């Protein structure tokens, strides 16, 4: 049974205790995989594909072919393809609006206003997207990572996935315009994206979720390549009052619990009556769920119902947890949502359940987890853009600031820095 916890009690550590990545025992193994792929390239990459995925991959077949994509379309129901296309339309439209803010700007500067400063935005040139293929495979992840990159104007988008047995993965890639799909997965795929091999060209950024090995690999290669985020297990937190429907709240909590045993489902409510009703509904709905064992383990390990005295306490709990998904099911849901500070995505009202965001509404479902929403953001067009400073001074403005530059450079012991200004003063 999912426990009911009183706000402020010692049991709240169950709610606040999640960590970003608690799998130190795998760090060494991941480091070895990365080092071997970096040293031996394709040889190591293909050996790991055989070892971990039982896949016979080589330089001749590592890329998905046009024939394989055609065969995938033939295996997928046409109505499902149309659903993918409608979701694509929503996602692309949402992210295209974000691109509007990326305008190059230049303005007059300097003591005499004769110089120019500004900034220039550019999309990344080549990005690698990781699509999981372990316990489950996610065609929606293709849409939610590729389409923001498309909207940003990324020149080349490539995908790595160990599971091409799901034809919808290939269909989703094709619908998003992804031309190169690599049949590789795990930490070895992340290493190949980061450093390149004979068959895989290195990328500028790696995005997309994965298992602990993928996540640890992203963490270890960061700095040699950009990554979108270091994500942990999925989670949902629901803020609800006595106006909420317990059947719907329970269903929404189970939608995350079915991901895996490490997922977290938390209800924060001001209503004891609702807490009891949701607890009962969770038991009944879990019994009927196809993924009953996973849900039960998830709720046993990480589930909780937090009973608060008022909405201020509920907001405090939510902001401290900083959940991946945050649903607000209260009378004044919009007002409550605007008071919240930390969440990957906020779902407002009784008809905005979390799966709406997973598949269809428009915003990406690749979100910060394990409290990282305190300092990081949803995957978006922003993920695939970079900003370059523009500085164009004329001689008069440079000379106006010359003595200040020289003084600061000398104070830091950088005499060659100062010399570049001194030499220009003399001309």
C-alpha positions, 0 to 999 in steps of 0.5 A, a space after each residue: 500500500 502506498 503510504 500517507 505521510 504528514 507534511 513536516 514528519 520525519 517520513 518526508 525523507 522518502 519524498 526528498 531523498 531521491 538522488 540524481 544518479 546513485 549507481 557508482 558501481 557501474 562507473 568503472 565499467 562505463 569508463 572502460 567501454 568509453 576508453 575502448 571505443 575511443 581507442 579501437 573504434 569500430 572494432 570495440 563498438 561492434 564487439 560491444 553490440 554483440 556482447 550486450 545486444 546480441 547484434 551482428 553489426 559491422 561497417 556494412 550494416 550498421 546504418 539502417 537502409 532505405 529498404 529497412 525503412 520501407 519494410 518498417 512502414 509496411 509493418 505499421 498500421 496506417 492509422 498509427 502513422 497518421 497519429 505520428 504525423 498529427 503529433 509531429 505537427 503539434 510538436 514542430 509547431 510548438 518548437 518553431 515558435 521558440 525559434 522566433 526569439 533567436 535573432 542576431 542583434 547589433 548595437 552601438 557601443 563604446 565611449 563615442 558610440 562608434 563601435 558595435 557589440 552584439 550576438 549571433 545565434 547559430 544552430 549546432 551542425 550535427 547532433 546525435 539522438 539516443 533512442 532507448 531499446 531495452 525494457 521498452 522502446 519509445 518512438 515518441 522519443 524520436 519525435 520529442 528529440 528530433 523535432 526541436 532540433 529540426 525547428 532549431 535548424 540543425 543541419 544533420 540529425 542522426 539517431 542511435 538505437 539498439 532496437 530496430 525490431 520496433 518498426 515504429 522507431 524507424 517510421 518516426 525517424 523517417 517522418 522527422 527527416 532523420 537519414 542516418 540511423 545507427 543500429 547501436 546502443 548503450 554506453 558504446 553508442 554514446 562513446 561513438 557519438 562523442 569521439 567518432 569511429 570509422 563508421 560513426 562521425 562524432 557529433 556536437 551534442 548528444 540528446 535523449 534518455 537511456 538506461 543507467 549505462 547510457 546516462 553515466 556515459 553521457 556524464 563521462 563524455 560531457 565536456 568533450 561533447 555537449 549533452 542535453 541533461 543527465 536524467 534519472 528515473 521518471 517521476 510525477 508529482 500531483 498537487 490536488 485538493 478536494 475538487 480532484 477526481 481520485 480515479 483520475 489522480 490515481 490513474 495519472 500516478 500509475 502512468 509513471 509507476 509503470 515505467 520501471 521499478 525506480 520511478 516515483 509517483 507522489 500525491 501532495 494534497 490538502 484533503 485527507 478524504 482525497 488521500 484515502 480515496 486515491 490510496 484505494 483507487 491505486 490498489 484497485 487500478 494496480 490489480 488490473 494493470 498489465 504492468 502490475 509487478 513493475 507498478 507495485 514495486 515502484 509504488 513500494 519503493 518510491 510512492 507517497 501521498 503527502 498530506 498538507 494543511 494548506 496549498 502553501 505547504 503543497 507548493 513548498 513540497 513540490 518546489 523542493 522535490 522539483 519533479 519531472 512532471 507536475 500536475 496541478 488538479 486544484 480549483 484554481 489550477 492556473 494560479 497555483 501553477 504560476 506560483 510553482 518554481 521548480 518542475 520539468 513540465 507543469 500540467 494544469 487542470 484535470 484534462 491535462 494528464 501527463 501522457 498528453 505531454 508524453 505524446 502529443 501536445 507539443 513540448 518535449 517529454 525529455 525533462 530534468 529529473 531527480 530534482 535537477 529541475 531546480 537548475 535545468 530545463 526541458 529539451 527544446 530549441 534552446 538545447 540545439 542553439 549556441 550564441 556567439 559574441 560580436 565585438 567590433 570597436 574602432 580605434 577611437 573607442 579602443 583608445 578611450 578604454 586602453 588604459 583601463 584594459 592595460 591596468 587590469 591586464 597588468 594586475 593579473 600578470 598578463 603583460 602580453 595581453 596589455 601589450 596588444 593594447 599598448 602597441 595599438 596606442 602607439 599607432 
